[in-house]
Amino acid sequence: MKVSIKGEYGVLAVLELALNGNRGPLQVKAIAKNQSIPPRFLEQVMSVLKRNGLVRSIRGAQGGYLLAKSSDDILVGDIIEAIDGPVTPMSCVGNGTSGTCWQEIDPKSCVVHGVWNEVKVSVMNVLNATTIQDLCDRSHALNGQRTLMYHI
């Protein structure tokens, strides 16, 4: 299972909005610059995030994007699934139901089906236990470590 670059850019864009706090909307070019994301690609990502209710936009010269919810209420899993769709290590465990198996057997009689389902559950547990605020806290901690490093 692999998160797409589009999914990662989505997480970084939402993180940038959260780090901006209540200082007003951010334009795509500012988000792109701060997170090293190609601006044209970021436009597509922001459109998907807006359509899924994770960000909102304000039009005009002073417009841009804001979080649609509190950073405590946005899960990394919400962003990944909004952009990449359901997290599935194998097609037979898609959408929480038995999907199709490339071996053309009933998933209930497949020896490894349970393993793939456990992988999916484990990944989703991590993604859904991590909020954007958690990432903000990690970012602040990393930035604090960088500024406190003294070399003699």
Rosetta blueprint (number, residue, H / E / L):
1 M L
2 K L
3 V L
4 S L
5 I H
6 K H
7 G H
8 E H
9 Y H
10 G H
11 V H
12 L H
13 A H
14 V H
15 L H
16 E H
17 L H
18 A H
19 L H
20 N H
21 G L
22 N L
23 R L
24 G L
25 P L
26 L E
27 Q L
28 V H
29 K H
30 A H
31 I H
32 A H
33 K H
34 N H
35 Q H
36 S L
37 I L
38 P L
39 P H
40 R H
41 F H
42 L H
43 E H
44 Q H
45 V H
46 M H
47 S H
48 V H
49 L H
50 K H
51 R H
52 N L
53 G L
54 L L
55 V E
56 R E
57 S E
58 I E
59 R L
60 G L
61 A L
62 Q L
63 G L
64 G E
65 Y E
66 L E
67 L E
68 A L
69 K L
70 S L
71 S L
72 D L
73 D L
74 I L
75 L E
76 V H
77 G H
78 D H
79 I H
80 I H
81 E H
82 A H
83 I H
84 D H
85 G L
86 P L
87 V L
88 T L
89 P L
90 M L
91 S H
92 C H
93 V H
94 G H
95 N H
96 G H
97 T L
98 S L
99 G L
100 T L
101 C L
102 W L
103 Q L
104 E L
105 I L
106 D L
107 P H
108 K H
109 S H
110 C L
111 V L
112 V L
113 H H
114 G H
115 V H
116 W H
117 N H
118 E H
119 V H
120 K H
121 V H
122 S H
123 V H
124 M H
125 N H
126 V H
127 L H
128 N H
129 A H
130 T L
131 T E
132 I H
133 Q H
134 D H
135 L H
136 C H
137 D H
138 R H
139 S H
140 H H
141 A H
142 L H
143 N H
144 G H
145 Q H
146 R H
147 T H
148 L H
149 M L
150 Y L
151 H L
152 I L
